[in-house]
Amino acid sequence: MKRRQAARSPRELALDALVKVEQSGAYSNIQLNRMLQEAELSRTDAALATELVYGTIARKKTLDYWIAGFRAKGLHGIEPWVLQLLRMSAYQLLYLERVPSHAAVNEAVDIAKRRSHRGIAGMVNGVLRNMVRRLSDLTEACIDAGEPIATVAVRHSYPEWLVRRWTDAYGMETAEAICAAGNEPPHGSIRTNVMLQHPSDLLQELQQEGLDAEASPIASSGIIVRKGGNLADSDGYRAGKWSIQDESSMLVAEVLAPKEGMTVLDCCAAPGGKALHIAELMNGTGKVWANDLHEHKRKLIQQGAERLRLGNVEAITGDAGALAERFPAGSMDAVLLDAPCSGFGVIRRKPEIRWTKEESDIASIAALQRRLLHAASGLVRPGGVLLYSTCTVEKEENERQIAAFLKEHPEYALDAGWPQLLLRRLEEKGIIDAQFDGQLQLLPQHFDSDGFYIARLIRRS
């Protein structure tokens, strides 16, 4: 008989996930979800493991700063798994008030004893107990790394090169606000399927079910849901009443503003949220071509269309840069290029991005974006819309990308004719002013949503 493997505690599972992500470069969400499915933890334990993984990755630089101060040799000579154990435990001491200090320390020591010798356990015990004694001194305000950019990088746990880029682009105050916002936990948000019901009706329905829900302050079909659990595992989701999507991402289809009967192409569609939103706004009429490079993602998009009862979506596979070989020039009323990007606007959802990306990656990503923009532009009919979006805050991928495109393509112009309700909300928040020209950089601190760039362009001839 096969012996059943002993159940792992949430801290042990989190530690294993952290080691795997650090050593192999695995995506934290994929690695953690796989482990959680195998472990079958309770909802409470799964939540703790999730918090430990994402929080430890996000705060790695800050945690290392404090840990090094409680060890004569600093971080030198610490085995990778032991360092992850110290980080994870320090994260609980510094950032999780609901976790008693003694629980964090005792389990860390127990894990160290089970996985190594008494010397490692003693070192872990000594570092963590000394941290507990000094907790009141371990605050962001106490961190001084010698110069402003380095200090911000340590306080908020980002690579210095990234803080420097954002400081050059936005100024120190805004750059630090971007960093701080990236460490905030994302709230849940859903997009109402407006073909089935009005967002206000769905909001009332959710509130009557006891959910902490409120209308999005920015997306007209969006609803914020706090502590709603797994919203994809619900009758409303399965019935196609809503989709799970960040509020910033919802704005893409709103700004595209498709009309019934149009033919629209989404060049890089997976996992399909924007293409399906466009199809909903077209009331199931016309045609939405949803393209992605990979077959398994094409199937994901098609499944989403079936769940939402959208017969006007056709998912296809192909290189977004070669779509002109499939579709005639000028054959689309609107084309969406939600371009591959550095992803720095979604750091709160994918905290490891700050550590896995390098500054040199931005130039290579921008080069790919230029190629895809050029290819997509030829498919739009005269008078049609080309909408470009990214989930990053990098000007090289956003404003400067569009400025270069417009120089090379004088047949295009930026279009400020966005939905009036959205413009009013942006003006009230002070994000845009009278000089708004049709492009928008949303930062994560603006609405506690993802950082997103959107540019709406019209083909004039």
N, C-alpha and C positions, 0 to 999 in steps of 0.2 A: 504494500500500500504506500502511495506517495504521501510523504509527510507534508502537511500544510505549512507554508512559510509563516514565520511569526510576523504579526502585524507591526508595521513601523509607526512610530509616533509622528505627529505632524512636523516636529522639528527634525527628526531623522530624514523624513521624506524631503523636506525643504533643503536640508544639507546636501543630500544626494543630487537634487536638481541643480543646486548652485554649483557643485563641483562639475557636473556634466556640462552645464552652460559655459562655465569658465574654460574648461579644458578642450571642448570640442567645437565651441562656437555655435552650439545649438540655440535656436530661438527659445526664449524663456517660456513663452506661452505654449508652444507646441510640446516642449519637454515636460513642463509641469502638468499639462492636461493629460498627457499619456500616463504619467506616474499616478495622478489622482484617480484615473479610471481603473488602473490596476490595483490600487491600494484600497479603494472603496471606503474612504474615511467618512465619518459623519460630516454633516454640513458645517458644523462649527469648526471641526479640526481641519477640514479642507480650506475653510476661509483663513485660518491661522497660517497654514502652510503657504497659501497663495500670497498673503501679506508679507510673510518672511522672505519669500523668493523675490518678489518685485521690489520690496523695500530695501533689501540688502543690496541688490544690484544697483538700484538707483542711488543709494547713499554710500557706495563703496569708497569713494575718495575721502569723504568726511570720516567714515568709520576707521579707515586706515590711519588717518591723521591722529585720532584719539588713541587707537590701539598702540601705535608706535610710541606714544608718550608714556605708556605704562610698562614698557619693556626696555631693558638696558640696551639690547641689540636692535631696538626698533623692530622692523618687520623682517630683518635679515634672518635667513635660516629656518623660517617657519614653513612646514610642509603645506602644500596647497589646500588640502582638506581641513587642516587645523586652522589655517587663516580664514577659510570660509566659515568654520564653526565660530571663531572669535567674532567675525563680522556679523554673523546672524545673531549671535547672543548680544553683542553691543547694540545692534539695531533695536532689539527688544528693550534694553535698558534705557536707550536714549529717545526712542520714538513711540513706543507702545505703552502708554500709561496703564492700560488695562491689564498688562502682564506683570504680576508681582516680580520684583527683582530676584527674590530667592528662587523662584521657579525657573527663571531664565538661566541663572547661574548653576543651580543644582543639576538641571538636565544636561547642560553643556558639559559639566564635569562627568556625569554618568556616561554620556556618549563618548567622551575622550577615553574613559577607562575601558569601555567595551571595544574600542577600535584601536587602542594603542597601549603604551606602557604608563606606569604611574608618573613618570617624569612629565609627560605631555599633559596629563590630567592636572598635575600640580601647577604647571605653567598657566593653563587655562583658568584654573581656579584663582590664582594670584592676580592675573590681569583683570579678570572680571570683578573680583571683590574690591580691588583698588578703585575700579571705575565706579562701583556702587558708592563708595565712600566719598567720591568727588563729584557726584552727579550734578550738583547745583552749579558747579563750575564749567560743566561741559555744554556750553551753549554756543550758538552760531556767533553771537556778538563777541565771544572770547577768542575767536579764531583770527589770527593775524599771520598771514603767510609772507609778509614782507613787502608786497606791492599790491595795488588794488585788484588787478585781474586775477592774480594768483589767489588772493584772499576770497574773492567771489567764487572761484573755481573750487576751493576747498569747502567753503561754507555750504554750497549747494550741490557739490559733487559733480563737477563737469570737467572735461579736459580743458586745459588753459587755451589751446588753440581755438576751441569753439567759443569760449567766453570772449576771446579777443575779436573774433570775427563779428560776433553780435554787438560788441561794444563799438566797433568801427562802423557798423551798419545803423545802429539804433541809439547809441549813447549808453553810458554806463548804467544809468538808472533803469532804462527799459530792458537792457540786457540782463540785469539781475532779476527783474520781474519775470522775464521769460524763463530763466533758470528756476526760480522759485515755483512758478506755475507748473513746470514740467515734473515737479516732485509731488504735486497734489494728486490724490487718487481720482480717477475719472468717474463721473457719475453715469448712470445708465440713461439712455435716451432711445426712444422709439419713433419711427415715422409712420404716421397714420396712412393707411391705404384709402385715399380720398375717393376711390371708386365705390367703396363700400359704406363709408360713413364720414361725417364731418369730424375734424379733430376735437372740437368741443364736446361732441357726443361721446367719443371714445374716452376723453379725459374724465367725464362724469362717470362713465361706466367703471373705469379703473379705480376711481376714488370710492365708489360705492362698494367695490370689492375689498376695500381696506388698504389699498396701495398708497404710498406717499408719492403722489404724482402732481405735476403742475405743467402748465403750458410753457413751451420754450420761449425765451425772450427774444429769439431771433428767427428761428425757422417756423414758417407758418403751419406746417403739418407736424411739427415736432412736439414731443411730450417728454419731459424729464421724469424719470422714475428712480427714486432712491430706495435702496435696500429691497429691491424687487425680486431678488434671487435670479435664477436662470430664466430670463424672459422668453428664451427660445423653447423652453420646455413648458409650454402653456397652451391652453385651448385657443386663446385668441390669436397667438402666433400661427399655430397649425391651421387655423381657419382663414389665414391671410388678412387678418384685420390690421396687422402692423408688421413692420420690419425693424430690425435693430440697426441703428445707424447713428453716428455722431452728428450733432446739430450742424457743425460747420460743413460736413460733407453733404448734408441735405440742401445746402444753399446752392450747390452746383446746378442741380436740375431746376431750381427756382429761377436762377439767373438765366439759364438757357431759355426758359419760358417757352417750351414747345407748345404748338397748337395741334388740335385734332387733325388727323389725316396726313401729318408730316412724315417724311422719311428722314430718320436720324441714325447716325453712326456713332457708337461709343468705341473708340479705337483700342483702349486698354481697360476692358470692362470688369474683370474679375475683382472681387467676388460677385459683382453685379448690382450693388446697391443703387448706384447712380442711374444705370441703364433701366432698372426696374422702376425707379422713381419717375424717370422721364416717361416711361410707358403708362404709368398711372396718370400722370398729368395730361396725357393725350387721350385719357378715358378709354384705353384699350383699342384705339383706332390707329390707322397709319401703320408704320413699320419702324421698329427699333432693331438695328443690327448691333449685337453685342459681341465684340471680338476679343479674344484672348489668345495668347501664344500656346497655352497648354490645354490638352483635351480634357483632363480631369476638372479643370476650372470651367470649361465650356459646359460640362454636365452640371456643375454646381449652379451656374447661371440659369440653365434650363429648368432645374428643379425649383429654383426661386420663382421663376415665371409661372410654373404650374401651381405653386402654393398660393400665389397672388392672383391666380385666374387671369393671367395676361396672355392672350393669344396673339398679341402684336409684337412679341419679342422673338427673335431668332438668334440663337447663340452660335457663333462660328469660331474657328481657330485659324490663326495665321499671324505672321509678323506684321505688327502695326505699321512698319515702314514700307510694307509692300502691298498695302490695301488698294493702291491704284491699279494693281494687276487684276483685281477682282471687281472693282466698281469703276464705272466710267467717270471721267472728269466732270465736275460740276453736277453730280447726280444726287447730292444730299442737301436737304433743306437746312440741316444743322449737323455739325460734327463736334463731338466732345473728345478732347485729348486730356484725360486725367493722367498726366505723364508719370513715368517712373521717376523717383526723386530720392533725395537723401533721407526723407522721413522725419526731419527734426521737429516737425509740428506735432508728432504723435509720440513723443518720448514718454509721456505719462503712461501710455499703453504698452510701449515697447522700450523699457528703460535701458536695455543693453545697447541700443542704437548709438548712444553717446560714446560707448567704449569700442564698438566694433567698426564704426566708420572712421576714416582718416581724411584729413583735409584734402589730399590729392583726389579722393573719390568724387568730390564736388565737381571738378572740372570735367571728369570723364562722364559723369551723369548729365551735366549740362550739354555736352556734345551729343549724347544720345537724344536728349530732348529736342535739340535743334533739328536733327535729322527727322524725327517723328513729326515735328511741327510743319516742316516743309512738305512732307508727304501728305499730311492731313489737309493742308490748306488747298490743295488742288481738287479736292473732292467736294468742296462747298460751292453751291450754285451762286451766281451773282445775286446779291441781296440776302444771302443766307448767313448763318451764324457759325463762327468758329469759337468754341469755348475752351480755354486752356486753364487747367487747375493742377495744383500740387498740394501735398500735405507737408510742406516744409516752410521755413521762414528765411531761407537763403535767397538773397537778392540776385545772386548769379543765376539761380534757377528760375527766378520769378520776374521781377521788374526788368532786370537787365536782359533776360532772355526775350521778353516781349519787345523791348526797345530794339534789339538787334533784328528780330523778326520783321518788325514794321519797316525798318530801313531796307530790308531785302525784298519786302512784299508791299509795295505802295498801293496795291489794289485792296489792302485791308486797312481798317481804322478801328481804334478803340470805340466802344459804344457804351455810353453812360445811361442808356435807357433801361435801367434795372427796375424790378417791381417797386412801386412807390412805398409800400408798407415796409419793405426791407430797407430802403434808403432812409426812411424816417427813423427807423430803429437805430441804424448806424450813425445817423447825425445826432440823435439824442445821446448816444454813448460817447460822442466826440471822436469817433473813429474815422469819419469822412467829413469833408466840408464842401464849400461851394466849388472848389477846384476838382472835385471828383471827376475822373475821366473814363471810368469804366473798368478799372482794375482795383482790387482790394487785397490787402494783406491783413488777415485776421491773426492776431497773436493769442496764445493760449490763455492769457490773463484777461482778455477782453470779455469773454462770456463763459469762462471755465470750460471751454470746449477745445477741440483740436486746433492747432495752428494751421491755417489754410490760405492759399493764394488762389484767386479767381480773376480771370481776365476775359471779358466778353468782346469779341471782335466781329465786325460786319464786313463782308466782301462787297466792295463797291462796284466792281466791274468784272 
